[in-house]
Amino acid sequence: MGIAYLIWEPTPAFLDWNVFCIATEEGIGLFDDERKFFFWMENNVYDELVSLLIIFSAGMVAFSGSAQEDEFVQRIRLESLVWATYANYGVLIFAIIFIYGFPFFWVIVVNMFTLLLFFIVRFHWMMHRAEKEMNYEE
């Protein structure tokens, strides 16, 4: 659903809801921006729902316990989280240096989810490698 949103930007009409908004800014120029605070507005909540779904589902995948949760698995989990944090900030630093304008905004949006994605991929890859090594030793 997240990839579909990035490609086609669907806005189903049944998801046009009145939502409470803490802050928004309208306008294009530096001085014609109209800032509004604490009000109700109509918004299509498809992107918010997809974002929450990605965060909750990736969080459940990332932090659910494995069948054999021991010190070794916990060490791999911690190392994967540290590695994912480094990779996530590496992407962010690269984007800050080399990407400008509106494409930078999209990198930041996608970067919100890459920490969990990098963690899940690295953790399962390291678990797969460890399992393969244990089978090889037997």
Contacts in CASP RR format, 6 or more apart in sequence:
PFRMAT RR
TARGET T0000
AUTHOR 0000-0000-0000
METHOD contacts of the structure
MODEL  1
MGIAYLIWEPTPAFLDWNVFCIATEEGIGLFDDERKFFFWMENNVYDELV
SLLIIFSAGMVAFSGSAQEDEFVQRIRLESLVWATYANYGVLIFAIIFIY
GFPFFWVIVVNMFTLLLFFIVRFHWMMHRAEKEMNYEE
1 50 0 8 1.000
1 53 0 8 1.000
1 54 0 8 1.000
2 50 0 8 1.000
2 54 0 8 1.000
4 10 0 8 1.000
5 46 0 8 1.000
5 47 0 8 1.000
5 50 0 8 1.000
6 106 0 8 1.000
6 110 0 8 1.000
10 46 0 8 1.000
11 44 0 8 1.000
11 46 0 8 1.000
12 44 0 8 1.000
12 46 0 8 1.000
15 44 0 8 1.000
15 45 0 8 1.000
15 46 0 8 1.000
15 49 0 8 1.000
16 42 0 8 1.000
16 43 0 8 1.000
16 44 0 8 1.000
17 42 0 8 1.000
17 43 0 8 1.000
17 44 0 8 1.000
17 45 0 8 1.000
18 40 0 8 1.000
18 41 0 8 1.000
18 42 0 8 1.000
18 43 0 8 1.000
19 40 0 8 1.000
19 41 0 8 1.000
19 42 0 8 1.000
19 43 0 8 1.000
19 45 0 8 1.000
20 38 0 8 1.000
20 39 0 8 1.000
20 40 0 8 1.000
21 36 0 8 1.000
21 38 0 8 1.000
21 39 0 8 1.000
21 40 0 8 1.000
21 41 0 8 1.000
21 43 0 8 1.000
22 37 0 8 1.000
22 38 0 8 1.000
23 35 0 8 1.000
23 36 0 8 1.000
23 37 0 8 1.000
23 38 0 8 1.000
24 35 0 8 1.000
24 36 0 8 1.000
24 41 0 8 1.000
25 33 0 8 1.000
25 34 0 8 1.000
25 35 0 8 1.000
25 36 0 8 1.000
26 33 0 8 1.000
26 34 0 8 1.000
26 36 0 8 1.000
27 33 0 8 1.000
27 34 0 8 1.000
51 112 0 8 1.000
51 113 0 8 1.000
54 113 0 8 1.000
55 113 0 8 1.000
55 116 0 8 1.000
58 113 0 8 1.000
58 116 0 8 1.000
58 117 0 8 1.000
58 120 0 8 1.000
59 116 0 8 1.000
61 120 0 8 1.000
62 116 0 8 1.000
62 119 0 8 1.000
62 120 0 8 1.000
62 123 0 8 1.000
66 73 0 8 1.000
66 127 0 8 1.000
72 130 0 8 1.000
73 127 0 8 1.000
76 123 0 8 1.000
76 126 0 8 1.000
76 127 0 8 1.000
76 130 0 8 1.000
77 123 0 8 1.000
79 126 0 8 1.000
80 119 0 8 1.000
80 122 0 8 1.000
80 123 0 8 1.000
80 126 0 8 1.000
81 119 0 8 1.000
83 118 0 8 1.000
83 119 0 8 1.000
83 122 0 8 1.000
84 115 0 8 1.000
84 116 0 8 1.000
84 118 0 8 1.000
84 119 0 8 1.000
84 122 0 8 1.000
85 115 0 8 1.000
87 114 0 8 1.000
87 118 0 8 1.000
88 111 0 8 1.000
88 114 0 8 1.000
88 115 0 8 1.000
88 118 0 8 1.000
91 107 0 8 1.000
91 111 0 8 1.000
91 114 0 8 1.000
92 107 0 8 1.000
92 108 0 8 1.000
92 111 0 8 1.000
95 104 0 8 1.000
95 107 0 8 1.000
95 108 0 8 1.000
95 111 0 8 1.000
96 104 0 8 1.000
99 107 0 8 1.000
END
